[in-house]
Structure formats: C-alpha cells, structure tokens
Amino acid sequence: MSTKSIRKQGRSFLTILLMLALFLTPLGPGLRSQAARATGTVKNRILNVRSSASTSSSIVCKLTQGTKVTILSDTTGDDGLKWYNVYFAYNGDAKEGYVRADLVNVSGAVLGSSSGGNTSSNTTAGSGSTRYVKPPVAIIRTYASTNADIRSRLEKGSSVTVLSSKTGSDDGRTWYKISFTKNGSAMDGYIRGDLLVDTNPGGTGSTSTDVSGTRYINTDSARIRTYASPNADIRSGLPRGTQVTLISSKTGDDGAVWYKISYTENGSRLTGYVRSDLLSSDKPGSDSSGGSSGGAANTPATVKPAVANIRTYASTSGDIRSKLPAGTSVTILSETTGSDGRKWYQISYTYNGSALKGYIRSDLVTLGGTTGGSSSLGNSSGSNSNNNSSAVAEVRTYASPYADIRATLANGSKVTILKEVTGEDGQKWTKISFTQDNKKIEGYIPSSIIK
C-alpha cells in the first residue's frame, strides 16, 4: 500500500472520530458517562431539586418518590451537609440540579467531588481571632468532619473566636475549632473554614435592635422559625391569641421586619422568630372556626390508626410533635379548621411521662374513652400491653426535640448504647445504634425511655 493511500485512510478515520465526538457531545453529562456513574432513587414523597447546594437557592423542579437520577458528583452545602449534583429526565427534558444526599438511595460509587461554590473567601484565621458566620445557619460539630455529631447551630452574623485550625478527617478542608456563646452558655466545637468570614455579613450580630413588651398572635396559626427568614426551620406553630414576649427586631432575608420572641409551649420556655405582621398589641378574639365547637371541648377520645402524627399546629405542614399508637387516650381541648380545610382537634395527652398538647385531624380519633388516660412510650410499669407493644420512639439526628426524625422504633426494640449527652433542652439524651431494614443507623433518643 502506498504512503499516499495510508495518509488518505488515516484522514478518513480521524474524520469519523470527529463526527462521533460531535454527535455524542449534546447528550449531556449523565448520558455521556452514565455507565460509570452512580445512580440515586428519591426517598421522600416530594424532593426539591435546587439550583445550588443550599436550601436558600431556587427550586429547579420537584421530583416524586422513586424517581431515578444520575449522580455527577458530591459537594458540601452551606448547611454543612453532603449534597449531590444530579442529572435526570423531567417532563421529556434533561435537567441538572442539586439534592441533599440523605434524601436519595444511592447505587454505585459516586465520582469526584464538585467545588459547589464553597471555596473559602477569607484568609486563614489565627488563634484568638474573631470571625463571623456567613450562611443563614451554620452547623457546629463535635469534631472536624461532616460525619460528626451536631453540637449546635449558629445564625448568620454570629461572632465566634477561633481557637485552632486543622484539616478535616474526611474532606481535606480546613476546619476551625471555635468558642462561642449560645443561650448564655459558653460552648466550643468545629466549623468548616469556608463558612466563616472576616467581617460581619449582617444577620444576628449586626441588624438586631433590642425591644421589649408583650404581643399576641393575630392569625389562626403563626409559624415560629429558627431565624428571621421564611426559609428557616419551623420551631413551633402558635395559635391565635398566644402571648409572647419581644426580645429584639431585625430585617429578615425577605426584607420584612421580624421579632425574636420568647414564649411558653408545653411548659417549656422557648425562643424563635416571627414576622411582625403576625403580632398585635391587643389580644384578638377567638376565630369563629378556632374555639370549642359542637361539645368537643374536654371530650375524651382514642387514636384510630396504627400510628398517628401529632402536629404543632392544625396542618400537615406542622412539625411532628409526637407519634401516638392506636388506642392511645387523649383529651380534646378544642376544634379548628386547618389550612387544608379539614377539621382538626387540639388535644392533650401524656407522652414519655410528660403532659403535652398538639393537633390531630378529627378523622384520626374516635370520640369516647377514658379522659386523661394515655399509654406512655417506654413506660415499663404500664399494664396496657397492647398500647406499649405498638408504641414508637422517635430517633433524632442530634440531641434535641427539634432535630429531624431519623427513624422510629417500636417499644421493646433492642439498641446499642454509644454515649449519653445533655441535649439542647437540658435533658439527658442517649446516642444509640441499631439495625433497621438491613442498615445500621445511629441517632439520639431521650434517656428516660431506655430500660
């Protein structure tokens, strides 16, 4: 074969390769290398896909439970948690976005990390220097790792003192050991270096103005949040007429005026943030749908389903305060119309030896029963074996009644005790490990419910 013929065949081969490359390029990152990438399946009923690794970023779309996604990389979000950059099909289009790693079931190995926009913008802090929290809420951990237990959460603008720095044990990033004050107590812990900045970015430390006085909730149910933003976690839902005490005021993330307030709920004194327009100086009258009705007040009732969620206010959007098993006795205090248009009851009941109040949908209880009676989870002295056998304990992500629920365990479940700590509520909590659905899980439960 001549040299000229060989060169001609070589040019033809290169032309074919170039055409193949151009053909494959538009298929997107997921389809180009899907065989080599991990996949995920949505765990939640509805999952928000966001434009970046942050709960404050815009929502790209919502995926339903069971939807498959291709995982391109992982990154650490503004909240200190692991997020996945994912690629998926949505209504016939290819889309890309970010989801929290704990909200998908993963199959295969996740490839290299993405920067996720978390590059540190400040110089290395020296021991004894002051720094400020940059994101809306930063997680403080017990050691330099995103796998470490959560010690506390600090809001944007909070001032901290740097004690030392080190490289994280699992992410290779710079972490600072810091000291700070929370609720009047001196604490220390670890935070990622990129979540701190040299100058106060605004927030808790710079825009709050001390105020005082008493106000009242003027809407059917006001959401009390962990910081001054409609994107913050909901701490409580307070009904119309609830009295609160003002602590300070500030401009929230949404540009509205928010009050930091203190209030009493189930015998505990709590603090949180509420929008100023949801408060009034005078105590409002009861809403026509919110008081006792049809003789429901002080009526005994029993829980109907196997497990019923008791919520902080009359809505399925309310935080879950407790989970009560079938047959649990409760007392109806009043009835109201929830945000879903259904009838809800405010009830009182006993849970783990404590008298609590909450809301349950009216169709989940049967009227009648013994007033004030209740099966108390973890109570070894009770004689109601049916109630105890179906009772559930909520295992939380850290030692606080406001932490996310990681799992639920039936009464009598065997667990391994790892350690005991004092929680955010001042009570003793036990860190446990156990196996559920063939997976080893760790979390926290109140020490009082362990036998």
C-alpha positions in Angstrom: 0.0 0.0 0.0 1.4 3.4 -1.0 2.1 6.2 1.5 -0.5 8.4 -0.1 -3.1 5.7 0.3 -2.2 5.3 4.0 -2.5 9.0 4.6 -5.9 9.1 2.9 -7.2 6.3 5.1 -5.8 8.0 8.2 -7.6 11.3 7.4 -10.9 9.3 6.8 -10.5 7.6 10.2 -9.9 10.9 12.0 -13.0 12.4 10.3 -15.1 9.5 11.6 -13.8 10.1 15.1 -14.6 13.8 15.0 -18.1 13.1 13.8 -18.7 10.7 16.6 -17.4 13.2 19.2 -19.7 15.9 17.8 -22.7 13.5 17.8 -22.1 12.5 21.5 -21.5 16.0 22.9 -25.1 17.2 23.1 -26.3 14.2 25.0 -25.4 15.7 28.4 -23.1 14.7 31.3 -25.4 12.0 32.5 -25.8 10.1 29.2 -22.2 10.5 28.2 -20.9 8.5 31.1 -23.9 7.0 32.8 -22.4 3.5 32.8 -19.6 4.9 35.0 -21.7 7.0 37.4 -23.7 6.2 40.5 -27.5 6.5 40.4 -29.9 7.6 43.0 -33.6 6.9 43.8 -35.7 9.6 45.5 -36.7 8.5 49.1 -39.1 11.3 50.0 -42.7 11.7 48.8 -41.6 15.0 47.2 -38.0 16.1 46.8 -36.9 19.7 45.9 -34.1 19.9 43.3 -32.2 23.1 43.8 -30.0 25.3 41.6 -27.1 25.0 44.1 -26.2 23.1 47.2 -28.2 25.3 49.6 -31.8 25.3 50.9 -31.9 29.1 50.2 -31.2 28.5 46.4 -34.1 28.5 43.9 -36.0 25.2 43.2 -35.4 23.8 39.7 -38.3 21.3 40.0 -39.8 18.8 42.3 -39.3 15.0 42.0 -41.6 12.3 43.3 -40.6 9.3 45.3 -38.9 6.5 43.3 -37.6 8.9 40.6 -34.2 7.8 39.3 -31.3 10.3 38.9 -27.7 10.1 37.8 -25.2 11.4 40.3 -22.5 13.5 38.8 -20.5 14.5 41.9 -20.9 15.4 45.6 -20.2 18.6 47.5 -20.7 20.1 50.9 -23.5 22.6 51.1 -23.9 25.9 53.0 -25.6 23.8 55.8 -22.5 21.6 56.2 -24.4 18.6 54.8 -23.5 16.5 51.8 -25.3 17.3 48.5 -25.3 15.6 45.1 -25.1 17.3 41.7 -27.6 15.2 39.7 -28.8 14.8 36.2 -32.3 13.4 35.2 -35.2 13.5 32.8 -38.1 15.7 33.7 -41.2 16.1 31.5 -39.2 15.0 28.5 -36.4 17.4 29.1 -32.9 16.7 30.6 -32.3 18.7 33.8 -29.5 19.2 36.3 -29.5 20.4 39.9 -28.6 19.6 43.5 -30.3 17.4 46.1 -29.4 16.6 49.7 -27.5 13.3 49.8 -29.6 11.8 52.7 -32.8 12.1 50.6 -31.8 9.6 47.9 -30.8 5.9 48.0 -27.5 5.5 46.1 -26.4 2.6 43.9 -22.8 2.6 42.8 -19.8 4.7 43.7 -20.0 8.5 43.5 -17.2 10.0 41.4 -15.1 13.0 42.3 -16.3 16.0 44.4 -17.6 19.2 42.9 -16.5 22.5 44.3 -20.1 23.5 44.9 -19.2 27.1 45.3 -17.8 26.6 48.7 -14.3 27.9 48.2 -13.2 29.9 51.2 -13.1 33.6 50.6 -11.2 34.5 53.7 -7.6 34.2 54.8 -6.6 31.6 57.3 -7.7 32.7 60.8 -5.2 32.8 63.6 -5.8 31.6 67.1 -7.8 34.1 69.2 -9.1 36.0 66.1 -12.8 36.8 65.7 -14.8 35.5 62.7 -18.5 35.7 61.7 -20.9 33.1 60.4 -21.6 33.5 56.7 -24.6 31.3 55.7 -28.1 31.8 57.2 -27.4 28.8 59.5 -24.1 27.0 60.1 -23.8 23.6 61.8 -21.2 23.4 64.6 -19.9 19.8 65.0 -18.1 17.8 67.7 -15.0 17.3 65.6 -13.7 18.3 62.2 -15.9 16.2 59.9 -19.3 16.4 58.3 -19.9 13.0 59.8 -19.5 14.3 63.3 -22.4 14.9 65.7 -24.1 18.3 65.6 -23.3 20.3 68.7 -25.2 23.5 67.9 -26.4 25.8 65.1 -25.4 29.4 64.7 -27.2 32.1 62.6 -25.7 34.4 60.1 -23.6 37.2 61.6 -22.9 35.2 64.9 -19.5 36.1 66.3 -17.1 33.3 67.2 -13.5 33.1 68.5 -11.0 30.8 66.6 -9.1 28.5 68.9 -7.2 26.4 66.3 -7.3 25.0 62.8 -6.9 21.6 61.3 -7.6 19.6 58.1 -10.8 17.7 58.1 -10.6 13.9 58.6 -12.7 13.0 55.6 -13.0 16.0 53.2 -9.4 17.5 53.3 -10.8 21.0 54.0 -9.7 23.5 56.7 -11.8 23.4 59.8 -11.7 25.7 62.8 -12.2 24.8 66.4 -14.2 27.8 67.8 -15.7 29.1 71.0 -19.0 30.9 71.1 -21.9 31.8 73.4 -25.3 30.2 72.9 -28.3 31.0 75.1 -26.0 32.4 77.7 -23.7 29.3 77.8 -20.1 29.2 76.6 -19.6 26.4 74.1 -17.0 25.1 71.6 -17.0 23.0 68.5 -15.8 22.7 64.9 -16.9 24.6 61.8 -15.7 24.5 58.2 -13.4 27.4 57.4 -15.4 28.5 54.3 -18.4 29.2 56.5 -16.7 32.0 58.3 -15.7 35.5 57.1 -13.5 38.3 58.4 -16.3 41.0 58.5 -19.8 40.7 59.8 -22.1 39.9 56.8 -25.2 41.1 58.7 -27.8 39.0 60.4 -28.0 38.2 64.1 -24.9 40.2 65.1 -25.4 43.4 63.2 -29.0 44.3 62.5 -30.9 43.3 65.6 -32.4 46.0 67.8 -33.3 45.3 71.4 -37.1 45.8 72.0 -39.4 44.8 74.8 -43.1 44.4 75.5 -45.9 41.8 75.1 -47.6 40.9 71.9 -50.3 38.4 70.8 -50.5 36.1 67.8 -53.2 37.6 65.5 -53.6 34.7 63.0 -55.0 31.2 63.3 -51.6 29.6 63.4 -48.3 31.5 63.3 -45.1 29.7 62.4 -42.2 30.4 64.8 -38.9 29.9 63.0 -35.3 29.3 64.0 -34.1 32.6 62.4 -35.6 35.6 60.6 -36.4 34.0 57.2 -39.4 32.2 55.6 -36.8 29.6 54.6 -35.8 28.8 58.2 -36.9 25.6 60.1 -40.2 25.8 61.9 -39.7 25.6 65.7 -43.4 25.9 66.7 -46.9 26.8 65.5 -48.7 29.1 67.9 -52.5 29.6 67.8 -54.3 32.9 67.7 -54.2 34.8 71.0 -50.9 33.3 72.3 -49.0 35.8 74.4 -45.3 36.3 73.5 -42.5 38.5 74.9 -40.4 40.6 72.5 -36.6 40.3 72.7 -35.3 42.1 69.5 -36.3 43.1 66.0 -34.4 42.8 62.7 -34.9 42.8 58.9 -35.3 39.3 57.6 -34.0 37.6 54.4 -37.3 38.6 52.8 -37.0 42.3 53.7 -39.8 42.1 56.3 -39.4 43.1 59.9 -39.2 40.1 62.2 -39.3 39.8 66.0 -37.2 37.5 68.1 -39.7 36.4 70.8 -39.9 34.2 73.9 -42.9 32.1 74.7 -44.1 29.1 76.7 -45.1 25.9 75.0 -45.9 22.7 76.9 -44.4 24.1 80.0 -41.0 24.9 78.3 -39.7 28.4 77.7 -38.6 28.7 74.0 -37.3 31.4 71.7 -37.8 31.9 67.9 -38.6 34.4 65.2 -42.0 35.6 63.9 -42.9 38.1 61.2 -44.1 41.4 62.8 -47.4 41.5 60.9 -48.4 38.3 62.7 -48.4 40.1 66.1 -50.7 42.7 67.6 -50.7 44.8 70.7 -54.1 43.7 71.9 -55.3 40.1 72.4 -57.5 39.2 69.4 -60.8 37.4 69.8 -61.1 33.8 69.0 -61.6 32.9 65.4 -65.1 31.5 64.6 -63.5 28.3 63.5 -61.0 28.0 66.2 -62.8 27.6 69.5 -64.6 24.7 71.0 -67.5 23.5 68.9 -70.3 21.0 69.0 -69.4 20.0 72.5 -65.9 18.8 71.5 -64.1 20.6 74.3 -62.8 18.3 77.1 -64.1 15.3 75.3 -62.2 12.0 75.7 -61.1 10.2 72.5 -58.8 7.4 71.3 -56.4 7.3 68.4 -57.7 5.2 65.4 -54.7 4.4 63.0 -51.7 2.2 63.9 -49.6 5.4 64.3 -51.0 9.0 64.2 -48.8 12.1 63.8 -49.5 14.8 66.4 -48.6 18.2 64.9 -47.5 21.6 66.3 -50.4 23.3 64.6 -53.5 22.4 62.5 -51.8 21.5 59.3 -50.0 18.6 57.7 -47.2 21.1 57.2 -46.8 21.4 61.0 -43.8 19.7 62.6 -44.5 16.3 64.1 -44.5 16.7 67.9 -45.2 13.0 68.7 -46.4 9.8 67.2 -49.2 8.1 69.1 -50.1 4.4 68.6 -53.6 3.1 68.1 -55.8 3.1 71.2 -53.9 5.9 72.9 -56.3 8.0 75.0 -56.3 11.8 74.5 -58.5 14.7 75.6 -59.9 17.1 73.0 -59.5 20.7 74.1 -61.0 22.5 71.0 -61.6 22.1 67.3 -60.5 24.3 64.4 -60.4 24.3 60.6 -56.9 23.6 59.4 -55.1 25.1 56.4 -56.2 22.1 54.4 -59.9 22.9 55.1 -60.4 19.9 57.3 -61.5 19.8 60.9 -58.6 19.4 63.4 -58.6 18.9 67.2 -56.3 20.4 69.7 -55.6 17.6 72.2 -53.8 17.0 75.4 -52.1 13.7 76.1 -49.2 12.0 78.0 -46.0 11.1 76.2 -43.0 9.6 77.9 -44.4 10.7 81.2 -44.9 14.4 80.1 -48.2 16.2 79.6 -48.2 17.6 76.1 -50.6 19.4 73.7 -50.8 19.2 69.9 -53.1 18.9 66.9 -54.6 15.8 65.2 -57.0 15.5 62.3 -60.5 14.8 63.5 -60.9 11.7 61.3 -57.9 10.0 63.1 -59.7 9.8 66.5 -62.7 8.0 67.9 -64.7 10.1 70.4 -65.2 8.4 73.8 -62.9 6.7 76.1 -61.3 7.5 79.5 -60.3 11.2 79.9 -56.7 11.8 80.6 -55.6 8.2 80.0 -52.6 7.5 77.7 -50.0 4.9 77.0 -46.7 6.4 77.8 -43.9 5.2 75.5 -41.1 3.4 77.3 -43.2 3.1 80.5 -42.3 -0.3 81.9 -44.9 0.0 84.7 -48.0 0.2 82.5 -50.3 -2.7 82.3 -51.7 -1.9 78.8 -49.6 -4.3 76.9 -51.3 -3.7 73.6 -50.6 0.0 73.7 -47.0 -0.5 74.8 -46.3 -3.1 72.1 -47.3 -0.7 69.3 -45.7 2.4 70.9 -42.9 4.1 68.9 -39.9 6.1 69.9 -38.5 8.9 67.6 -34.8 8.6 66.9 -33.5 12.1 66.1 -30.4 13.3 64.2 -29.0 15.1 67.3 -29.8 15.6 71.0 -32.8 17.9 70.7 -36.6 17.5 70.5 -36.4 19.9 67.4 -33.9 17.8 65.5 -35.1 15.9 62.4 -36.5 12.4 63.0 -34.1 9.8 61.6 -36.2 6.7 62.3 -38.9 5.3 64.6 -38.5 2.3 66.9 -41.2 0.1 68.4 -41.3 -0.3 72.2 -39.0 -3.2 73.2 -36.6 -2.7 70.3 -33.0 -3.6 71.2 -30.4 -0.9 70.6 -26.7 -0.4 71.4 -25.9 2.5 73.7 -22.9 4.6 72.5 -22.9 7.5 74.9 -25.1 9.9 77.0 -25.1 13.7 76.4 -27.1 16.7 77.6 -29.4 18.0 74.9 -30.4 21.5 73.8 -33.4 21.1 76.1 -31.2 20.5 79.1 -32.4 16.9 79.4 -30.3 13.7 79.1 -30.2 12.0 75.7 -28.6 8.7 74.7 -26.8 8.2 71.4 -27.7 4.7 70.1 -27.0 2.5 67.2 -29.4 -0.2 65.7 -30.2 -2.0 62.5 -33.3 -1.3 60.5 -34.1 -2.5 57.0 -30.7 -4.2 57.0 -29.0 -0.8 57.5 -27.0 0.3 60.6 -28.4 3.6 61.9 -27.2 5.9 64.7 -29.3 8.7 66.4 -30.5 10.1 69.7 -33.4 9.3 72.0 -34.3 10.7 75.4 -32.5 8.7 78.1 -35.8 8.4 80.0 -37.3 6.0 77.5 -34.5 3.4 77.7 -34.9 0.5 80.0 
